[in-house]
Each structure stands twice: as C-alpha cells, then as structure tokens.
C-alpha cells in the first residue's frame, strides 16, 4: 500500500517529479483530446511561478496534444502576457465569460510557426 508523504521542501526536483506525474496522468486519462483542442485551465502554485514549469506544460500541450487555442480572462494580465510570451496572439474577444458574467475573455491562437 502506498503511503502519503508530507512535502516539507519544494524545489526544482519536486517540480520535475510532479510534472512527470501530471504528464503520465494526462496521457492515461485524456484520451478525449483531439487535434486543435484548447487549453481549458492551467494553474500553478505561486511558489512555482517563473521556474519554467508553465512553459513546459504549454509546450507539452502544443507539441503532444496539438493545442492551438487558449482562452484567458482579459483582467488576468499576468496570464495574458505569459501566453503571448509562449507564442499565442489574440484572435478575438468576448465581453462575457462562459457563465454570462461580465468578465471579458480573450481568445488566443498559436501564431503560425515560420520555418
């Protein structure tokens, strides 16, 4: 039987191990993903911001899952700037979120890669 371990130290090694767990989980459970899917949610604990983990996750989604679209709340400037930095551009904008709330959504598309 597996035992739970309380993590006392969060470091790059742990982040790499967690990424591997996430990757294996996605491969085993996300059989419904098809080409041109969009990233629905991507969250990182703030302790792991600016460590390259988000970039790795998005690159995985782009290259392994063929993701070409992502939506981001316009008010979330940090996320918006992140997605621009990894190759997305604004394709369109909605005034309301999917629940009809007045939170504008930017619909981003991966830029065409030039050879």
Phi and psi restraints in degrees (value plus and minus 20) as a CYANA .aco file:
   2 UNK   PHI     -98.7   -58.7
   2 UNK   PSI     127.8   167.8
   3 UNK   PHI    -134.7   -94.7
   3 UNK   PSI     130.1   170.1
   4 UNK   PHI    -100.1   -60.1
   4 UNK   PSI     120.0   160.0
   5 UNK   PHI    -141.7  -101.7
   5 UNK   PSI     109.1   149.1
   6 UNK   PHI    -102.4   -62.4
   6 UNK   PSI     105.7   145.7
   7 UNK   PHI    -105.0   -65.0
   7 UNK   PSI     102.8   142.8
   8 UNK   PHI    -117.0   -77.0
   8 UNK   PSI     -50.2   -10.2
   9 UNK   PHI    -145.1  -105.1
   9 UNK   PSI     103.9   143.9
  10 UNK   PHI    -122.2   -82.2
  10 UNK   PSI      97.3   137.3
  11 UNK   PHI    -158.9  -118.9
  11 UNK   PSI    -196.0  -156.0
  12 UNK   PHI     -81.4   -41.4
  12 UNK   PSI     -56.5   -16.5
  13 UNK   PHI     -82.9   -42.9
  13 UNK   PSI     -65.0   -25.0
  14 UNK   PHI     -82.9   -42.9
  14 UNK   PSI     -62.9   -22.9
  15 UNK   PHI     -79.9   -39.9
  15 UNK   PSI     -62.5   -22.5
  16 UNK   PHI     -82.3   -42.3
  16 UNK   PSI     -62.7   -22.7
  17 UNK   PHI     -85.0   -45.0
  17 UNK   PSI     -61.1   -21.1
  18 UNK   PHI     -86.1   -46.1
  18 UNK   PSI     -57.5   -17.5
  19 UNK   PHI     -81.8   -41.8
  19 UNK   PSI     -62.5   -22.5
  20 UNK   PHI     -82.0   -42.0
  20 UNK   PSI     -60.7   -20.7
  21 UNK   PHI     -82.0   -42.0
  21 UNK   PSI     -67.7   -27.7
  22 UNK   PHI     -78.1   -38.1
  22 UNK   PSI     -66.9   -26.9
  23 UNK   PHI     -80.2   -40.2
  23 UNK   PSI     -67.2   -27.2
  24 UNK   PHI     -82.7   -42.7
  24 UNK   PSI     -59.6   -19.6
  25 UNK   PHI     -83.7   -43.7
  25 UNK   PSI     -65.1   -25.1
  26 UNK   PHI     -81.3   -41.3
  26 UNK   PSI     -66.2   -26.2
  27 UNK   PHI     -81.4   -41.4
  27 UNK   PSI     -55.4   -15.4
  28 UNK   PHI    -102.8   -62.8
  28 UNK   PSI     -45.9    -5.9
  29 UNK   PHI    -137.2   -97.2
  29 UNK   PSI     -39.3     0.7
  30 UNK   PHI    -118.5   -78.5
  30 UNK   PSI      32.1    72.1
  31 UNK   PHI     -90.7   -50.7
  31 UNK   PSI     -34.5     5.5
  32 UNK   PHI     -99.1   -59.1
  32 UNK   PSI     -32.5     7.5
  33 UNK   PHI     -87.5   -47.5
  33 UNK   PSI     113.7   153.7
  34 UNK   PHI    -144.0  -104.0
  34 UNK   PSI     154.5   194.5
  35 UNK   PHI     -80.4   -40.4
  35 UNK   PSI     131.9   171.9
  36 UNK   PHI      43.1    83.1
  36 UNK   PSI       7.4    47.4
  37 UNK   PHI     -95.9   -55.9
  37 UNK   PSI     145.7   185.7
  38 UNK   PHI    -135.6   -95.6
  38 UNK   PSI     134.4   174.4
  39 UNK   PHI     -92.3   -52.3
  39 UNK   PSI     102.6   142.6
  40 UNK   PHI    -107.2   -67.2
  40 UNK   PSI     -62.1   -22.1
  41 UNK   PHI    -170.3  -130.3
  41 UNK   PSI     121.5   161.5
  42 UNK   PHI    -165.7  -125.7
  42 UNK   PSI      94.5   134.5
  43 UNK   PHI    -148.1  -108.1
  43 UNK   PSI     120.0   160.0
  44 UNK   PHI    -147.3  -107.3
  44 UNK   PSI     127.8   167.8
  45 UNK   PHI     -86.0   -46.0
  45 UNK   PSI     117.7   157.7
  46 UNK   PHI     -74.9   -34.9
  46 UNK   PSI     -46.5    -6.5
  47 UNK   PHI     -82.4   -42.4
  47 UNK   PSI     -40.1    -0.1
  48 UNK   PHI    -128.5   -88.5
  48 UNK   PSI     -10.8    29.2
  49 UNK   PHI     -84.8   -44.8
  49 UNK   PSI     127.1   167.1
  50 UNK   PHI      43.0    83.0
  50 UNK   PSI      11.6    51.6
  51 UNK   PHI    -135.4   -95.4
  51 UNK   PSI     -14.9    25.1
  52 UNK   PHI      67.5   107.5
  52 UNK   PSI     -21.4    18.6
  53 UNK   PHI     -90.5   -50.5
  53 UNK   PSI     -65.4   -25.4
  54 UNK   PHI     -79.3   -39.3
  54 UNK   PSI     -62.2   -22.2
  55 UNK   PHI     -82.1   -42.1
  55 UNK   PSI     -63.1   -23.1
  56 UNK   PHI     -80.8   -40.8
  56 UNK   PSI     -63.7   -23.7
  57 UNK   PHI     -84.0   -44.0
  57 UNK   PSI     -64.0   -24.0
  58 UNK   PHI     -87.0   -47.0
  58 UNK   PSI     -61.7   -21.7
  59 UNK   PHI     -81.2   -41.2
  59 UNK   PSI     -59.6   -19.6
  60 UNK   PHI     -80.6   -40.6
  60 UNK   PSI     -67.4   -27.4
  61 UNK   PHI     -80.8   -40.8
  61 UNK   PSI     -60.2   -20.2
  62 UNK   PHI     -88.1   -48.1
  62 UNK   PSI     -69.7   -29.7
  63 UNK   PHI    -104.2   -64.2
  63 UNK   PSI     -54.9   -14.9
  64 UNK   PHI    -114.2   -74.2
  64 UNK   PSI     -55.3   -15.3
  65 UNK   PHI    -125.9   -85.9
  65 UNK   PSI     -21.1    18.9
  66 UNK   PHI      40.7    80.7
  66 UNK   PSI      14.3    54.3
  67 UNK   PHI     -88.5   -48.5
  67 UNK   PSI     114.1   154.1
  68 UNK   PHI    -147.5  -107.5
  68 UNK   PSI     -26.0    14.0
  69 UNK   PHI    -154.4  -114.4
  69 UNK   PSI     130.9   170.9
  70 UNK   PHI    -172.6  -132.6
  70 UNK   PSI     124.5   164.5
  71 UNK   PHI    -128.4   -88.4
  71 UNK   PSI     125.3   165.3
  72 UNK   PHI    -163.5  -123.5
  72 UNK   PSI     120.6   160.6
  73 UNK   PHI     -83.0   -43.0
  73 UNK   PSI     111.0   151.0
  74 UNK   PHI     -80.6   -40.6
  74 UNK   PSI     -51.6   -11.6
  75 UNK   PHI     -92.3   -52.3
  75 UNK   PSI     -36.7     3.3
  76 UNK   PHI    -108.5   -68.5
  76 UNK   PSI      55.7    95.7
  77 UNK   PHI     -79.5   -39.5
  77 UNK   PSI     -57.5   -17.5
  78 UNK   PHI     -83.4   -43.4
  78 UNK   PSI     -64.6   -24.6
  79 UNK   PHI     -87.3   -47.3
  79 UNK   PSI     -62.5   -22.5
  80 UNK   PHI     -77.7   -37.7
  80 UNK   PSI     -68.7   -28.7
  81 UNK   PHI     -84.6   -44.6
  81 UNK   PSI     -55.5   -15.5
  82 UNK   PHI     -80.3   -40.3
  82 UNK   PSI     -70.8   -30.8
  83 UNK   PHI     -83.6   -43.6
  83 UNK   PSI     -55.7   -15.7
  84 UNK   PHI     -82.0   -42.0
  84 UNK   PSI     -60.2   -20.2
  85 UNK   PHI     -88.4   -48.4
  85 UNK   PSI     -41.9    -1.9
  86 UNK   PHI    -122.5   -82.5
  86 UNK   PSI      -7.3    32.7
  87 UNK   PHI      89.9   129.9
  87 UNK   PSI     -10.1    29.9
  88 UNK   PHI    -115.2   -75.2
  88 UNK   PSI     138.2   178.2
  89 UNK   PHI    -157.2  -117.2
  89 UNK   PSI     138.0   178.0
  90 UNK   PHI     -91.7   -51.7
  90 UNK   PSI     107.7   147.7
  91 UNK   PHI    -122.6   -82.6
  91 UNK   PSI     -59.7   -19.7
  92 UNK   PHI    -181.5  -141.5
  92 UNK   PSI     158.1   198.1
  93 UNK   PHI    -161.9  -121.9
  93 UNK   PSI     119.1   159.1
  94 UNK   PHI    -135.0   -95.0
  94 UNK   PSI     118.0   158.0
  95 UNK   PHI     -89.0   -49.0
  95 UNK   PSI     -52.6   -12.6
  96 UNK   PHI    -135.7   -95.7
  96 UNK   PSI     132.1   172.1
  97 UNK   PHI     -99.0   -59.0
  97 UNK   PSI    -199.5  -159.5
  98 UNK   PHI     -84.1   -44.1
  98 UNK   PSI     -41.1    -1.1
  99 UNK   PHI    -111.4   -71.4
  99 UNK   PSI     -17.5    22.5
 100 UNK   PHI      65.0   105.0
 100 UNK   PSI     -10.8    29.2
 101 UNK   PHI    -101.2   -61.2
 101 UNK   PSI     133.2   173.2
 102 UNK   PHI     -98.4   -58.4
 102 UNK   PSI      36.3    76.3
 103 UNK   PHI    -138.9   -98.9
 103 UNK   PSI      87.1   127.1
 104 UNK   PHI     -85.3   -45.3
 104 UNK   PSI     122.4   162.4
 105 UNK   PHI    -137.4   -97.4
 105 UNK   PSI     111.3   151.3
 106 UNK   PHI    -116.6   -76.6
 106 UNK   PSI     107.8   147.8
 107 UNK   PHI    -117.9   -77.9
 107 UNK   PSI      94.8   134.8
 108 UNK   PHI    -125.4   -85.4
 108 UNK   PSI     129.2   169.2
 109 UNK   PHI    -148.8  -108.8
 109 UNK   PSI     121.6   161.6
 110 UNK   PHI     -84.0   -44.0
 110 UNK   PSI     111.6   151.6
 111 UNK   PHI     -84.3   -44.3
 111 UNK   PSI     129.2   169.2
 112 UNK   PHI     -84.3   -44.3
 112 UNK   PSI     112.9   152.9
 113 UNK   PHI    -104.7   -64.7
 113 UNK   PSI     108.9   148.9
 114 UNK   PHI    -113.6   -73.6
 114 UNK   PSI     123.0   163.0
